């Protein structure tokens, strides 16, 4: 029976902590740049562990290093599949390929070395250099730019139903960088400004009419990306519980907050949700 030494304990602890750190980086960190540069950093970590495991003469360190590598590789695979929406068939085939590699690679030679020391060192150096270059390019070129393009007015068609959604604006998203980035649009609120009395729902007898409620959201889906140098547009959809609006056309205005006026022409005020504002966005507003 193998004895557990101090080295065994600390090597195992280092492997566990390192694995937890890289999995948190992959799955839980809100990475502000392209997933391409994130994956480059993870692969550099993978190559570093491979290099350490190949150059050591301690089989215990090599074994623990392989454990960290396998966990990192599987975690990275699932994150890539989830990020880019790979289907079940792709995931199954990918797992089968990983299983085949994990079965074949350790049998390359009797020493259980996947690569020679020199090849492992060269691989780590190459991957690290590429990862740093990708990260620098990613950071230097900036993140996604968001431009709000409001409609001048919203037309409620003759058969408008309160459950219908209308488009009050368009969010134009452009990517100045070379790598794909996830869309995380700024949030917006809308409110009824001016005199909306004719469109209020009547309450119970003796009660005041209910104020008109509006809400809007940027319909940017889930896990949507803009590729390098590209642009995409997403509608800003409007929903209201107003009544008697069929056939009406209501102007749209962009404001900093909800106007407090209750007289004059009714308008739809569109303004940013400052409670959830993400200041890294290069947000512009086009003229209506």
C-alpha positions as CSV (number, residue, x, y, z in Angstrom):
1,X,0.0,0.0,0.0
2,X,1.4,3.3,-1.0
3,X,2.1,5.7,1.9
4,X,0.7,9.2,1.9
5,X,3.4,11.7,2.4
6,X,3.4,15.5,2.8
7,X,4.3,15.8,-0.8
8,X,1.2,13.7,-1.7
9,X,-1.1,15.8,0.4
10,X,0.2,19.1,-1.0
11,X,0.3,17.9,-4.6
12,X,-3.2,16.7,-4.4
13,X,-4.4,19.9,-2.8
14,X,-2.7,22.0,-5.5
15,X,-4.3,19.9,-8.2
16,X,-7.8,20.2,-6.6
17,X,-7.4,24.0,-6.1
18,X,-6.1,24.5,-9.6
19,X,-9.0,22.5,-11.1
20,X,-11.5,24.5,-9.1
21,X,-9.9,27.8,-10.3
22,X,-9.9,26.9,-13.9
23,X,-13.5,25.6,-13.8
24,X,-14.7,28.8,-12.1
25,X,-12.9,30.8,-14.8
26,X,-14.6,28.8,-17.5
27,X,-18.1,28.6,-16.1
28,X,-18.8,31.4,-13.6
29,X,-16.5,34.4,-14.4
30,X,-18.3,37.2,-16.3
31,X,-15.6,37.4,-18.9
32,X,-15.8,40.9,-20.5
33,X,-14.3,40.0,-23.9
34,X,-14.6,37.4,-26.6
35,X,-14.9,33.7,-25.6
36,X,-12.1,33.1,-28.1
37,X,-9.5,34.9,-25.9
38,X,-10.9,33.1,-22.8
39,X,-10.5,29.7,-24.5
40,X,-7.0,30.7,-25.5
41,X,-6.1,31.4,-21.9
42,X,-7.6,28.0,-20.8
43,X,-5.6,26.2,-23.5
44,X,-2.4,27.9,-22.3
45,X,-3.1,26.7,-18.8
46,X,-3.7,23.2,-20.2
47,X,-0.4,23.3,-22.1
48,X,1.4,24.5,-18.9
49,X,0.1,21.5,-16.9
50,X,1.1,19.2,-19.7
51,X,4.6,20.6,-19.7
52,X,4.9,20.2,-15.9
53,X,3.6,16.7,-16.0
54,X,6.0,15.6,-18.8
55,X,9.2,17.1,-17.4
56,X,8.8,15.8,-13.8
57,X,10.2,12.4,-12.7
58,X,7.6,12.1,-10.0
59,X,4.8,9.8,-11.3
60,X,2.4,11.2,-8.7
61,X,2.8,14.7,-10.1
62,X,2.2,13.4,-13.6
63,X,-0.9,11.5,-12.5
64,X,-2.4,14.5,-10.8
65,X,-1.5,16.7,-13.7
66,X,-3.3,14.4,-16.1
67,X,-6.4,14.6,-13.8
68,X,-6.3,18.4,-14.0
69,X,-5.9,18.3,-17.7
70,X,-8.8,15.9,-18.3
71,X,-11.1,17.9,-16.1
72,X,-10.1,21.1,-17.8
73,X,-10.6,19.7,-21.3
74,X,-14.0,18.3,-20.5
75,X,-15.1,21.5,-18.9
76,X,-13.9,23.5,-21.8
77,X,-15.7,21.3,-24.3
78,X,-19.0,21.7,-22.5
79,X,-18.6,25.5,-22.2
80,X,-17.8,25.8,-25.9
81,X,-20.8,23.5,-26.8
82,X,-23.1,25.6,-24.6
83,X,-21.8,29.0,-25.7
84,X,-22.2,28.3,-29.4
85,X,-25.4,26.2,-29.1
86,X,-24.0,22.9,-30.3
87,X,-26.8,20.3,-30.7
88,X,-27.0,17.0,-28.8
89,X,-25.5,15.1,-31.8
90,X,-22.4,17.3,-31.8
91,X,-22.0,17.0,-28.1
92,X,-22.3,13.2,-28.3
93,X,-19.8,12.9,-31.1
94,X,-17.4,15.3,-29.3
95,X,-17.5,13.2,-26.1
96,X,-16.8,10.1,-28.1
97,X,-13.8,11.7,-29.7
98,X,-12.6,12.9,-26.3
99,X,-13.0,9.4,-24.9
100,X,-11.0,7.9,-27.8
101,X,-8.2,10.4,-27.3
102,X,-8.1,9.7,-23.5
103,X,-7.9,6.0,-24.2
104,X,-5.2,6.1,-26.9
105,X,-2.8,8.9,-25.8
106,X,-1.5,7.2,-22.5
107,X,-0.5,4.1,-24.5
108,X,2.0,6.0,-26.7
109,X,4.9,4.6,-24.7
110,X,5.7,2.7,-21.5
111,X,6.5,5.9,-19.6
112,X,3.0,7.1,-20.1
113,X,4.3,10.3,-21.6
114,X,2.1,12.0,-24.2
115,X,4.9,14.2,-25.5
116,X,8.6,14.4,-24.9
117,X,9.9,17.2,-22.6
118,X,11.1,19.3,-25.5
119,X,7.8,19.0,-27.5
120,X,5.8,19.8,-24.4
121,X,7.9,22.9,-23.7
122,X,7.6,24.0,-27.3
123,X,3.8,23.4,-27.3
124,X,3.4,25.4,-24.1
125,X,5.5,28.3,-25.5
126,X,3.5,28.4,-28.7
127,X,0.1,28.2,-27.1
128,X,1.0,30.8,-24.5
129,X,2.3,33.3,-27.1
130,X,-0.8,32.8,-29.3
131,X,-3.1,33.2,-26.3
132,X,-1.4,36.4,-25.2
133,X,-1.5,37.8,-28.8
134,X,-5.2,37.0,-29.1
135,X,-6.0,38.6,-25.7
136,X,-4.1,41.7,-26.6
137,X,-5.9,42.0,-29.9
138,X,-9.2,41.3,-28.2
139,X,-8.7,44.0,-25.5
140,X,-7.2,46.6,-27.9
141,X,-10.0,46.4,-30.4
142,X,-12.7,47.0,-27.8
143,X,-16.1,45.4,-27.1
144,X,-19.4,45.5,-28.8
145,X,-20.9,49.0,-29.6
146,X,-24.6,49.5,-29.1
147,X,-26.7,52.1,-30.9
148,X,-30.3,52.7,-30.2
149,X,-32.3,53.6,-33.2
150,X,-35.8,54.7,-32.0
151,X,-38.9,54.8,-34.2
152,X,-40.4,58.2,-34.7
153,X,-43.8,56.8,-33.8
154,X,-45.7,53.7,-33.1
155,X,-48.8,52.9,-35.1
156,X,-51.5,50.7,-33.4
157,X,-53.2,48.9,-36.2
158,X,-57.0,48.8,-36.5
159,X,-57.2,45.3,-35.0
160,X,-54.7,45.9,-32.2
161,X,-55.0,43.7,-29.2
162,X,-53.5,44.4,-25.8
163,X,-51.4,41.3,-26.0
164,X,-49.7,42.4,-29.2
165,X,-46.1,43.5,-29.2
166,X,-45.0,46.4,-31.3
167,X,-41.5,47.6,-32.2
168,X,-40.6,50.9,-30.6
169,X,-36.9,51.0,-31.6
170,X,-34.1,48.9,-33.0
171,X,-30.8,48.1,-31.2
172,X,-27.9,48.1,-33.7
173,X,-24.9,46.1,-32.5
174,X,-21.5,46.3,-34.1
175,X,-18.3,44.4,-33.4
176,X,-15.1,46.4,-34.1
177,X,-12.9,43.5,-33.0
178,X,-11.8,40.4,-34.9
179,X,-13.4,37.8,-32.7
180,X,-17.1,36.9,-32.0
181,X,-18.6,38.5,-28.9
182,X,-21.8,37.7,-27.0
183,X,-24.6,40.3,-27.2
184,X,-25.6,41.7,-23.9
185,X,-27.8,44.7,-24.8
186,X,-28.4,47.6,-22.4
187,X,-31.8,47.6,-20.8
188,X,-34.5,50.2,-21.4
189,X,-37.7,51.3,-19.8
190,X,-40.7,53.0,-21.4
191,X,-43.5,55.1,-19.8
192,X,-46.6,57.0,-20.9
193,X,-45.8,60.7,-21.0
194,X,-48.5,63.4,-21.7
195,X,-52.2,63.0,-21.5
196,X,-53.1,59.3,-21.9
197,X,-56.6,59.7,-20.2
198,X,-58.5,58.5,-23.3
199,X,-56.5,55.2,-23.3
200,X,-56.8,54.4,-19.6
201,X,-58.7,51.3,-18.5
202,X,-61.7,52.0,-16.3
203,X,-61.7,50.7,-12.8
204,X,-64.6,49.5,-10.7
205,X,-67.4,51.9,-10.2
206,X,-66.3,54.8,-8.0
207,X,-62.6,54.1,-8.7
208,X,-60.2,56.2,-10.7
209,X,-59.1,55.0,-14.1
210,X,-56.0,52.9,-14.1
211,X,-52.8,54.5,-15.4
212,X,-51.5,53.2,-18.7
213,X,-48.6,50.8,-18.2
214,X,-45.9,50.3,-20.8
215,X,-42.9,48.0,-20.9
216,X,-40.2,47.3,-23.4
217,X,-37.4,44.8,-23.9
218,X,-34.6,44.3,-26.3
219,X,-35.3,41.0,-28.1
220,X,-31.7,39.9,-28.4
221,X,-32.4,36.2,-27.7
222,X,-30.0,34.0,-25.8
223,X,-26.4,33.3,-26.6
224,X,-26.5,35.5,-29.6
225,X,-23.1,36.6,-31.1
226,X,-21.8,39.2,-33.4
227,X,-18.8,38.0,-35.4
228,X,-15.7,40.1,-35.9
229,X,-16.3,43.2,-38.0
230,X,-20.0,42.4,-38.2
231,X,-23.3,44.0,-37.3
232,X,-26.7,42.7,-36.1
233,X,-30.0,44.4,-35.4
234,X,-32.5,43.5,-32.6
235,X,-36.0,44.9,-32.2
236,X,-37.0,46.7,-29.0
237,X,-40.5,45.4,-28.4
238,X,-43.2,47.4,-26.7
239,X,-46.2,46.1,-24.8
240,X,-49.0,48.1,-23.3
241,X,-52.3,47.6,-21.5
242,X,-53.8,50.8,-23.0
243,X,-57.3,50.6,-24.5
244,X,-59.0,52.4,-27.4
245,X,-55.6,52.8,-29.2
246,X,-56.6,50.9,-32.3
247,X,-55.9,53.1,-35.3
248,X,-53.9,55.6,-33.2
249,X,-50.3,56.7,-33.9
250,X,-48.3,57.7,-30.8
251,X,-44.9,59.6,-31.1
252,X,-41.8,58.2,-29.5
253,X,-39.2,60.3,-27.7
254,X,-35.9,59.3,-26.1
255,X,-35.3,60.8,-22.6
256,X,-33.0,60.3,-19.7
257,X,-35.8,59.3,-17.4
258,X,-39.6,59.2,-17.3
259,X,-41.1,62.6,-17.9
260,X,-43.5,63.7,-15.2
261,X,-45.8,65.7,-17.5
262,X,-49.4,64.5,-17.7
263,X,-50.8,67.1,-20.1
264,X,-50.3,67.7,-23.8
265,X,-49.8,65.2,-26.6
266,X,-49.4,61.6,-25.5
267,X,-46.0,60.2,-26.2
268,X,-44.0,57.0,-25.5
269,X,-40.9,57.9,-23.5
270,X,-38.0,55.5,-24.0
271,X,-35.1,55.8,-21.5
272,X,-32.2,53.7,-20.2
273,X,-32.4,51.5,-17.2
274,X,-29.7,53.2,-15.1
275,X,-30.1,50.7,-12.2
276,X,-28.6,48.0,-14.4
277,X,-26.4,50.0,-16.7
278,X,-23.2,48.4,-17.8
279,X,-20.7,51.2,-18.2
280,X,-18.4,49.2,-20.6
281,X,-21.0,49.6,-23.4
282,X,-20.2,52.1,-26.1
283,X,-23.8,53.2,-26.3
284,X,-25.0,55.7,-28.8
285,X,-28.5,56.9,-29.6
286,X,-29.4,57.8,-33.2
287,X,-31.9,60.5,-34.1
288,X,-35.4,59.3,-34.6
